[in-house]
Amino acid sequence: MTGQANPARGEAVLLVAGEALVVRPSFAALVAAEAELGPLFALVDRAAAGEMRLSEMAALFWHCIAARPEALTREQVGEAVVAMGLAQVSPVLKCVLRQVLIGASA
C-alpha cells in the first residue's frame, strides 16, 4: 500500500526506492517480526538503550509494510533505512514501537 499513513492506527510512511510505503504494525506483522527478532519487549528495551541493530530495524519495517510491492526486496528496505539516516527514520521506528507498547487509538 502506498500513500497516506493514519497515525491514529499506528501507521507511518517509509520511503523506499522513491515509493511511499505504509508501515502498519498489525498483529500478524508483529508476530512475524517477533518470530524472527525475538521478544518485542526486548527489542523495545534495546531501542530505548540505543542498542537496536540496523538489521533489526530493517526486519521490523519489512514485516510491517502493509502491502509490499511484489518487486520490493528486503535489501531495498535496509538500503532505504541507511539512505534516510537515523534522524529521518526514527519517527517511523517510534510509531511502530509505540504500537508495540500501547497500541493504536483507533
C-alpha positions as CSV (number, residue, x, y, z in Angstrom):
1,M,0.0,0.0,0.0
2,T,1.4,3.3,-1.0
3,G,0.2,6.7,0.1
4,Q,-1.0,8.2,3.3
5,A,-0.5,6.8,6.7
6,N,-3.0,7.1,9.5
7,P,-1.1,7.8,12.7
8,A,-4.2,7.1,14.8
9,R,-3.9,3.5,13.5
10,G,-0.3,3.3,14.4
11,E,0.8,3.8,10.8
12,A,3.8,5.7,9.3
13,V,5.3,6.1,5.9
14,L,8.7,4.7,4.9
15,L,10.2,5.9,1.6
16,V,11.8,3.0,-0.3
17,A,13.1,3.4,-3.8
18,G,11.1,6.6,-4.3
19,E,7.9,5.0,-3.2
20,A,5.9,5.9,0.0
21,L,5.1,2.7,1.7
22,V,2.7,2.5,4.6
23,V,4.2,0.8,7.7
24,R,1.4,-0.8,9.7
25,P,2.3,-2.8,12.8
26,S,-0.6,-5.2,12.6
27,F,-0.9,-8.2,14.9
28,A,0.2,-10.5,12.1
29,A,3.2,-8.3,11.2
30,L,4.3,-8.1,14.8
31,V,4.0,-11.8,15.3
32,A,6.2,-12.4,12.2
33,A,8.7,-9.8,13.4
34,E,8.8,-11.4,16.9
35,A,9.3,-14.9,15.3
36,E,12.4,-13.5,13.6
37,L,13.8,-11.0,16.1
38,G,12.8,-12.5,19.5
39,P,10.5,-10.9,22.1
40,L,9.3,-7.5,21.2
41,F,9.7,-6.1,24.7
42,A,13.4,-7.0,24.5
43,L,13.5,-5.2,21.1
44,V,11.9,-2.1,22.6
45,D,14.4,-2.3,25.5
46,R,17.3,-2.4,23.1
47,A,15.9,0.5,21.1
48,A,15.5,2.6,24.3
49,A,19.1,1.8,25.3
50,G,20.4,2.8,21.8
51,E,21.4,-0.9,21.1
52,M,18.9,-1.7,18.4
53,R,20.7,-3.0,15.3
54,L,20.2,-1.7,11.8
55,S,19.3,-5.2,10.7
56,E,16.6,-5.4,13.4
57,M,15.1,-2.1,12.3
58,A,15.0,-3.2,8.7
59,A,13.5,-6.5,9.6
60,L,10.8,-4.9,11.7
61,F,9.9,-2.5,8.9
62,W,9.9,-5.3,6.4
63,H,7.3,-7.3,8.3
64,C,5.2,-4.2,9.0
65,I,5.0,-2.9,5.4
66,A,1.2,-3.0,4.9
67,A,1.2,-4.1,1.2
68,R,4.6,-5.0,0.0
69,P,5.1,-4.4,-3.7
70,E,6.0,-7.7,-5.4
71,A,9.3,-6.4,-6.7
72,L,10.4,-4.9,-3.3
73,T,13.3,-6.7,-1.7
74,R,14.3,-6.7,1.9
75,E,17.7,-5.3,0.9
76,Q,15.9,-2.3,-0.6
77,V,14.2,-1.7,2.7
78,G,17.6,-1.8,4.5
79,E,19.2,0.5,2.0
80,A,16.3,2.9,2.4
81,V,16.9,3.0,6.1
82,V,20.6,3.7,5.6
83,A,19.8,6.4,2.9
84,M,17.3,8.1,5.1
85,G,19.6,8.1,8.1
86,L,18.6,7.6,11.7
87,A,17.2,11.1,12.1
88,Q,14.6,10.6,9.4
89,V,13.8,7.0,10.1
90,S,13.4,7.5,13.8
91,P,9.8,8.8,13.6
92,V,8.8,5.6,11.7
93,L,10.5,3.4,14.3
94,K,8.9,5.4,17.1
95,C,5.5,4.9,15.6
96,V,6.0,1.1,15.3
97,L,7.4,0.8,18.8
98,R,4.6,2.9,20.2
99,Q,2.2,0.4,18.7
100,V,4.0,-2.4,20.4
101,L,3.9,-0.7,23.8
102,I,0.5,0.9,23.9
103,G,-1.4,0.1,20.8
104,A,-3.3,2.3,18.4
105,S,-6.0,4.6,19.5
106,A,-8.3,3.8,16.6
